[in-house]
Amino acid sequence: MIICHCNRISVEEIEDVITGFLKEDPWQLIVPLQVYHALEKKGKCCGCLPNVVKIIVKTVETYHQKHNTPKAEIISLVDRINEKHQSCITARRLMRQKRRNVA
């Protein structure tokens, strides 16, 4: 299934890149920019980014479950990913408000 129509990126491609990152370091924090960079793509409309974050979370959880990582440690990592995602959303909202106030 295609997730990013601008770049024609599929779910499988994203999952493969994430799994590759996790094989290098299973505890790293993966963000959409890393995924796009590894695929040699750039965000265009960026409408797909929330779905990419969901795929990252799901793939990280699945990876750690397959490797028998204790559940408490998986939850901690997923919480960090979600926290980072929320901070990006907040920063985006603040920038929009700032632009509106300037105009």
C-alpha positions as CSV (number, residue, x, y, z in Angstrom):
1,M,0.0,0.0,0.0
2,I,1.3,3.5,-0.9
3,I,1.6,5.8,2.1
4,C,3.3,8.8,0.4
5,H,1.7,9.5,-2.9
6,C,4.1,12.4,-3.7
7,N,7.1,10.1,-3.5
8,R,5.4,6.8,-4.2
9,I,6.6,5.2,-1.0
10,S,5.0,2.0,0.2
11,V,4.4,0.7,3.8
12,E,6.7,-2.1,3.0
13,E,9.6,0.2,2.1
14,I,9.1,2.2,5.2
15,E,9.0,-0.9,7.4
16,D,12.2,-2.3,5.7
17,V,14.1,1.0,6.4
18,I,12.9,1.0,10.1
19,T,13.9,-2.6,10.6
20,G,17.3,-1.8,9.2
21,F,17.7,1.0,11.7
22,L,16.6,-1.2,14.5
23,K,19.2,-3.9,13.5
24,E,21.9,-1.2,13.8
25,D,20.6,0.1,17.2
26,P,17.3,-1.4,18.6
27,W,16.9,1.5,21.0
28,Q,17.4,4.5,18.7
29,L,14.6,7.0,18.3
30,I,13.5,6.9,14.7
31,V,11.8,9.9,13.1
32,P,10.2,10.4,9.7
33,L,13.1,12.5,8.4
34,Q,15.5,9.6,8.9
35,V,13.2,7.3,7.0
36,Y,12.9,9.7,4.1
37,H,16.6,10.4,4.1
38,A,17.3,6.6,3.9
39,L,14.9,6.3,1.0
40,E,16.6,9.3,-0.7
41,K,13.3,11.2,-0.7
42,K,12.1,14.5,0.6
43,G,8.9,15.5,2.2
44,K,6.7,17.4,-0.3
45,C,3.2,18.0,1.0
46,C,4.1,16.1,4.3
47,G,0.5,14.9,4.6
48,C,1.8,11.4,5.1
49,L,4.0,12.1,8.1
50,P,1.4,11.2,10.7
51,N,0.9,7.9,9.0
52,V,4.7,7.4,8.8
53,V,4.9,8.0,12.6
54,K,2.2,5.3,13.1
55,I,4.2,2.9,11.0
56,I,7.3,3.6,12.9
57,V,5.6,2.9,16.2
58,K,4.0,-0.3,15.0
59,T,7.2,-1.5,13.4
60,V,9.2,-0.8,16.5
61,E,6.7,-2.6,18.7
62,T,6.6,-5.6,16.4
63,Y,10.4,-5.7,16.2
64,H,10.9,-5.8,19.9
65,Q,8.1,-8.3,20.5
66,K,9.8,-10.7,18.0
67,H,13.0,-10.2,19.9
68,N,11.3,-10.9,23.3
69,T,12.1,-7.5,24.7
70,P,10.4,-7.0,28.1
71,K,7.1,-5.2,27.6
72,A,7.9,-2.4,30.0
73,E,10.9,-1.5,27.9
74,I,8.9,-1.5,24.7
75,I,6.3,0.8,26.2
76,S,9.0,3.2,27.3
77,L,10.4,3.4,23.7
78,V,7.0,3.9,22.2
79,D,6.2,6.6,24.7
80,R,9.4,8.4,23.7
81,I,8.4,8.2,20.0
82,N,4.9,9.5,20.8
83,E,6.3,12.3,23.0
84,K,8.6,13.4,20.1
85,H,5.7,13.3,17.7
86,Q,3.5,15.5,20.0
87,S,6.3,18.0,20.4
88,C,6.6,18.3,16.6
89,I,2.8,18.9,16.4
90,T,3.0,21.5,19.1
91,A,5.9,23.3,17.4
92,R,4.0,23.3,14.1
93,R,1.0,24.8,15.7
94,L,3.1,27.5,17.4
95,M,4.7,28.4,14.1
96,R,1.3,28.7,12.4
97,Q,0.1,31.0,15.2
98,K,3.2,33.1,14.9
99,R,2.8,33.5,11.1
100,R,-0.8,34.5,11.6
101,N,0.1,37.1,14.2
102,V,2.8,38.6,12.0
103,A,0.4,38.9,9.0
